[in-house]
Amino acid sequence: MSLSIAKAGAYGGVLLTHTGQILLREPSNHFDGYVWTFAKGKAELGDSPEQTALREVREETGYEGEVIDVLPGVFKGGTSTNAYFVMRHIGSQGPLDWETWSTRWVSFEEAQRLIEQTTNSIGRMRDLAVLVAAKVWFDANRREVLPNTDTCKPATKNDWNSQEMPARYSTLALEFTLNTEDAIAIRLGFIPSKMEEKWFAYFADNTLYQHRSWTGYCIDQIHFVTYAGGLRATHAEVNRDPEQYESTDDAEDLRRIEMMVRGLAELNQMPPQPSSVPSAIQLASQPNYLGKPEVVHQLLAGWFEVVLKCIVKEATPADRHELMISLVRIMTEDNTGYVRMPGWHTADQLGKSLVKCLGLDEDYCAGESLAMIVSEGLAAVDLAVRKLSETMFLQVIDEATWQQRHTELLSYVVSVFLGTESVLFPGKILQQMAEPHGKATSKSFDELLAELNGIGKRLPAFKFVDIAVQAGTVLTFKLNAAVQCVVAQGNKVEFQGQVVSLSRAAVLALQQAGRKVKAARGPDFWLYMGISLTDYRTMMQEES
């Protein structure tokens, strides 16, 4: 296989298995501060990048590798730039050379924990970036890692990182049957190959186990007995842990289970379809693909930069607003010069991730478009960047510590937009990442922040109750006083017969005024007592 890879100072291989395991090596004596890392090295005279990577993998891990693809991106280390091939191993492990103490096959989550033990900060950040890129590649190309030569091989529990049924579940009685052909078909189970396919299923001991593919949560355990040459469903355990599965409607779950079982049987009897892997690889190879960490990093680094420039008055609010509109369009629209990830760049996926990880108001964002949620998310990041920067201005932390925390904050936001924050920053939210974690001055952090009241920073999510504006109050549109809306209950407004959010009403009004927008900050465009709600809220806070 001959693949084109970016020019770099060293080349290596990232070895993966179809069950989600990734190979790490432990350098001898933890050379240069590396505790766990990936195999790589510089090319010898006459060697191609691929030959270099295969040799380094064989020498440093003991495995013969087979190149599958190029891992997108060039990763900067302490002494050189690095590029990697995605590989699978062939055969059993051979001897390690003197440069490696040991190797370990681990999950992506465990890999992140091990890599973080590296004390070389530049190398650690590079390897974490490689890990993120590998996880994104793996999610899109799982079947390509170790494809089954037998297309009828049944799925097994070991084909996926699946979890056990939690302690909280309901047992529901079932009464439907499958004929011989359907019974054979469901025994094959299902292994998802792309992000839109949200379920993993396998059959064992006359039980069909159904798991959500993204989380591995077990949702159903469906029990069968043999019946007239086929199977008869008798009962099912259904997940009732509210953190894993929201439904509590037994009747709806009974309908869903039978529909999914019959759908699985039908799917597994369809003629084989062409593999989706080539198209996935083609998609990911495009230069501005939003599944590539380096692409998303570049976009969001620009956002961080304009926020910092606004703080020191080197950029204007108009510059910031223009960039926000551009980023929102890139994340939510086609034909922008960037390629979005199918199934991810939606309000249901990326939108929910932004609400959860960036601390957005869930009620305020409910039912809103992805464009609106992305704009809210960028505004929340703006606040976090300002909060962290202010700690340096007030000497809560020194410049070196600020630079490290700033880099970590950017990496976190990038991982949220990629959907990989659970791997790299498990359990973290934006507010935690913006904390200084530095050595305190003689004043407490809260006391120092109190001195910053005069510094402009983004306010929390807008609520009418906070400024004592009651339901029934009439607001006028900034661009046309003849256009009005009326404050309604639940932090909503009534606009032209619809009850919508303030931001949605602003978008509709702007579109009717001929503006081609899909997102807008509602409080900026609606006036109360002759001034914008944003300015009115600021005025009230200054007076309090």
N, C-alpha and C positions, 0 to 999 in steps of 0.2 A: 504494500500500500504506500502510495506517495501522496503526501498531503502538504499543502503550503502552510508554513508557519512564519510568524513574524521574526525578524532578525533580533537576536539577543546575545548577551555575553555567555549564557549557559543554557543548557536544555535538559529537561527532566521528564519524568513520567508520573502521572497520578493513576494508581491502580485501583479499580473499583470492582465490586461484585454486584450481581443482580439483586441481592438481598439488602443492599445499602451499606456495605462495609467498604472502608477505605484503608489503604495501607500506609502506615507511618514507619519511619526508621528512627532509631536512637543512635546518634553519632557517638563514636567512642570518646570517652572522657568529656562528653558534652562540649565538644570543640566549639569555640567562639560563642559560647552561651546557648547553643542549640540543644534542647532536651529531646524534642520530637519534631521531625521535619519530613520533607519529601526528597526522593532521590533525584539528583541533578549533577551536572558537571560541565566543564568546558570541552569544546570540540577538539579532537586531535587532528593533526594534519591530514587532510583528505577526507575527513568524516563529514557526512551530512548531519543536519540537526536530528533527523530520525535515528540514524546510526548512533549518534552520541547519546541520545536519551535511552535507547534500548541497552547500550553498554552500561550506562550508569545504573539503570534499574537492575540489571543482572548482577553487577558487582556489589551494589550497596544494599540490595534486598534479597538476593539469592534467587529471584524469579526470572524466568524467561517471559518477556512481555510481548503482547501483540497490540499494535497501535490500532485504535478505533477511530480517533478523531483528534482534532487540535482543541485544546482548552482555550477558549477566547481570552485574549488579553496578554499583555507583557507586564511582568511583576518586578518592581524595583527592590533589590536587596541592598545590603550594606556595601558590597564591592562590585556588583554587576547587575545587569538586567537579566531576567529569567523568563523563559517560555516553556510551556509544558504540553505534552501529548497526553490524551486520555488513553489508558491501556487496560486490558484484562490479562491476567496471568495464565500461563500455559504450563500444565503439569505441576509437580510438587516442588517445594522450595529446595534450592541447593545451598552450598556454603556461602557465608557472608565474608566480604573482604575485611581488612583490618580497620577500615573507616567506620564500621557499623558494629555496635554492641548487640542490638536486637531489633526485631521488627514486630509490629502488632497490627492485626486486622481489627478495626473498631468502627463503631457507628459514627455518623457525622457529629453527633452531640459529644461523644467521648473524645473524638479527634480535637474538637475545639478546646476541651478541658486540658488535653495533653499539650497541645501547641502553646497554650497560655503559660506553661511552665518555662518556656524559653525565656532567658533573661536578656537576650539581644533584642532590643525593642524594635529596631528596623526589620530584622528577620522575622520577628514574631508577627508584626503587622502584615508583612508580605505573605507569610504562610497562612494567616487567617483569611487574607484576600483570595489566595489560591483555593482554600477550603470553600469559601462562598461560591466561587466560580464553579467548582466541582459539584456542589450541591445543586446549583441551577442547571448545569448540564445534565446531571443524573435525573432530576425531576422530569426533564423533557425527553430523555432517551433511555429510560430504565431498561427496556427490553433489548436494547442494542448491546448492553454490557456483556451479558451471557445469554444470547438468544437460544431458544429451544430448537434443536434440530427436528424434534418430533412435535409437530403442531398440535397433536392430540394429547400431549402430556398434561395430566391434571395439575391444577394449582395445588400447592401445599402450604401449610402454615409458615414454613421457612422462606417462602417466596416474598414475604413482606414483613416489615417491622410492625407487627400487629400486637395489640394489647388484649388482656383478658377482660371478660365481662365484669363490670364493677359490682360491688356488693348490693347496690340499689338497682333492682330490675323488677319487671312484672312478668308473670307467666300467663300467656294467652292461649286458649284452646283453639286449634285449627281443624278444619275439615275440608280439605280439597285433595284431589288425586292427580297424579301424573302418569301418562302412559309410558310404555317401555322406552320409546325414543326420547321423550322429555327427561325421564329418569337418568338415562345415560348421559344426556347433555348437561344436566346440572352438576353431575359428578366432576365435570371438567373445571368447575369454578370459573373465576375471572381474575386476570391480572391486568390492571390498568396500564396503558402505555402513554397517556398524555393527561394534562392537567384537568381537562374537561370530564374525564372519566373518574368519578368521585368515589367509586366503590371497589373494594377487593373482596373476593369470595373464594372459599375453598370448602371441600366436602370431605368429612372424615367421620367414621363410626356412625353412619346414617344421620349425620347432622350437617346442615349447611350453615357455615359461619360467614356473616356479612360484616365487613369493617369499612369505616370511612378511610379512604386512601391517604388523605392528607395528614390525619392525626393518628391513624391506626386504631382508633376507638372501636371496640366491638359493639355493634348496634343490635344485631339479632343472632340468636342461636336457634335454628329451625330444625325440629326433630321429625324424622320420618320412620315409617315401618314399611316393609315390603307388602305389596298389594297388587294382585292380578297382573303380575309381570312388570309392574311399575312401582310406584311409591305412593304412600298416603301420608300427608302431613298431619301430625297429631297435636303438637303444641310448640310454642316458641317462648324463649326468654328474651325480653326486649329491654334495652338499656333505659333506665329512668334516672340516671345521674344528670342533674340539670346543667352541669358544667361540660358534659359530653354530648348530650342529646336533649333538645328542648321539648320535644313532643311528649304530651301526657294523655293523648286521646287514644284509648285502646281500639275503638272502632276504626279510626283512621289508620292505625298501625296494622290492623288485620287486613285492610284493603291494600295497603302498601306492600306488605309481605307477599301476599299472593301475586300481586302484579309484578313484583321484582323477580319472584321465582319463575313465573311463566316467561317473563322477558329474558331471563338468563337462559332458559331452555331454548327459546327461539333464537337468541343470539348465537349460541354455540352450535346450532344446526345450519347456520347460514354459510354459504361458500366463503372460503378464505378471501380476505381483502388485502390489497397491497399494503405493505408495511408503512406506517406513518413516520418511521424514523428518518428516511431520506429527506422528507419535507421539513421535519423538525430541525435537522442539521442545516438544511438550506436556509431556514428562517433564522437560526441562531448565528449563521455565518455573515449575515448582513451587517454592514459597518455600524449602523446606528440602532441596533437591536436593543430594546429596553430590558432584555433579560441578561445583558452583559454588565457585570459590576462596574467596569471602567467607564461605560457609557453613562450609567446613572450617576456614578461618582462625579464625573465631569459636570453634568447638569446641576447637581445639588451643590457642588463646590462653588459654582457661579452664584447660587442663591446665598450661600454663606458669605461670599465676598461682598455682594451688594449690601447685605445687612450691615456688615462691619463698616463699609464705606459710609453708609447712612449715619452710623453712630458718630463718626468723626467728621461728618458734614462734607465728605468727598463725593457723595451721591445724594440725589434728591428722592423724596417720596415718589415722584413720577417715574424715576428710573426703576425703583423697586416695583411699582405697580406694573410697569411695562414687562419686566422680567417675569413677574408672577403670572400674568396673562399668557405669556409665551410658554411657561412650564406647564400650566394647566392644559393648554391646547396640546402640547406634546404628549401628556399623559392620558388624554381623553379623546383625541381626534386622530383620524387617519390623514394621510397626505401632508404631514408636517416635516417630512424628511427623517422621521424616526419610525421604527417598527415596534408596535406594542406586542406584549405577550398574549396570545389567545387564551381566553378564560381567566386571566389574571387582572387585566386592566378594566375592571367592572366595579360598580358600586358595591356589589355583593362580596367581592373578594378584596381587591386593593382598598376599596372604601372602608370596609369593616376593619381591615388591618390598621388603617390610619386612625380611625376613631379610637380603637383599643390602645394602640401603642403611643399615639401622640396626645392622648388625654383629651380628646375632643368631647363636646357635650353630645351624648348619645341621642337624647330626645331632640335636640336642635338639628342633628344631622339625619334623623330618621326620615326615610322617603325622599331624601334629596339626591340630586345627580352626583356622579363621580366628580364632575368639574367643580361643584360647590365644595365637596368634601376635600378635594385636593387643595383648593384655595385656602380653606380653613386650616388644613394641615401645614401648609407653608407658613401661614401666619403664626401658628403655634411654634414652628421651628424658629421663626424670627424672634419670638419672645425668649426661647431657650438660649439662642446665641447671644442676645443682649444680656440676659441674666448672667451667663457665664463670663462674658466680657467685663461686666460691671464689677465682678469679684476681683479681676486683675486691676482695674482702675482704682479700686479702693484698697489695693494691696492685701486682699484676703489671701491671694495666691500670687506667686511670682510668675514672670513671663514664661519660663520654661514649663512650669506646671500647667499654665493656661494653654500653651501650645499642645501639650499632650492631651489635655481634656478636650480641647477643640477638635483635635483629630479623631478622638474616640466618639465624640458627639456626631461628627460628620459620618463616620463609619456606621454608627447606629442608624441614623436617618436613611442612609443608603440601603442598609439591610431591610428596613421597614418597607421601602418602596420596591424591593426585590422579593419580599416575603420570606427572607431567610433570618429574621431577627431571632426566631426561636432557637436556631442553631448557634448563632454567634453571641447573642445576648439574652439567654433564657431568663424569663421573668422580669426583664427590665422594661421600664417605660421612659418616655422622654424626660419627664420631670426629674427622675433619678439621674439620668445621664447629664443633666445640666447642673447638678450640684457640684460645688468646687472641689471637695475632698482635699483641701489644702490645709496648711497650718494657719490657725486662726490668729488674728491680731488681738490687741488688747480689748477691742470691742467685739461683741457678739456679732454673728452674721446677720441676725435680724435687725440689730441696731444699725449696722452699716447699710443694709438695704433700705432702712427707713430714710436715710439721707438722699436716696435716689428718686424721691417723689417728683422732682423737677425734670428728671430725664424721661423723654418720651419712650414709651414701650407699649406693646400691644396689650389691650385690655382683655379680660376674660370674655367668654362667649356672651353676646349681648342678650339681656333679659329686660323686658319692659318693667317688671316689678322692681328692678334695681333703681330705676329712675322715676318711679311713682307715676308712670303713664298707664292709665287704666283702659280696660276694654271699652270700646265705643269712641275712643279718641281718633280724630281724623288727622292723617298725615298727608303731606303734599310731596309730589315728586320733584326732585331737585331741578330737572331740566324742563319741566312744564307744570306750572302750578295748577293747571286744569285737571291733571291726572292725580287721583287721590286713592288712598286705601284707608281701611278702618281697622284699628287694633281689635283683635279677637281674643278668645281664651286660649290658654296653652302656648303662649309666646308666639302666636300666629297672627296673621292679618287677613282680612277679607279684601280681595282685589278682583274686580270684575266678575263677581259671582263665585270665586274660588277662595277657599280657605287654605292659604299657603304660608310658607315661612317668609320672613322679611326679605331675605336674599332672593328667593324665588320671585317674589313680587317685583323686585328691582330688575331682575333679568327680563321678565316679561315686559316691563315698562320700557327698558332699554331697547329690546328687540322691536317693539312697536314704534320706537323713535328712530328706527333704522340702524341701530347699532348691532353689529354681528358679534354678540357675546354669548357665552354659555355659563359664565360665572360672574358674580358681583357681590361686593360686601354691602348687604342691605342697609345697615346703619349709615353708610356714607351717602346714600342716594335719597333717603326719605327725611323730610324736614318736619320738625316739631317746634312751634313758636318761632318759625322763621330761620332756624339753624338746623344743621344735620344732627341726627340722633347721636352720632359719634362725638361731635363737638359738645352737644348738650350733656352727654354723660361725663365727658372730661370736665366741663364747667362745674357740674354738681360735685364731682370728686374733689376739685380744688377748693370748693366752698365748704366742704365737710371737714 
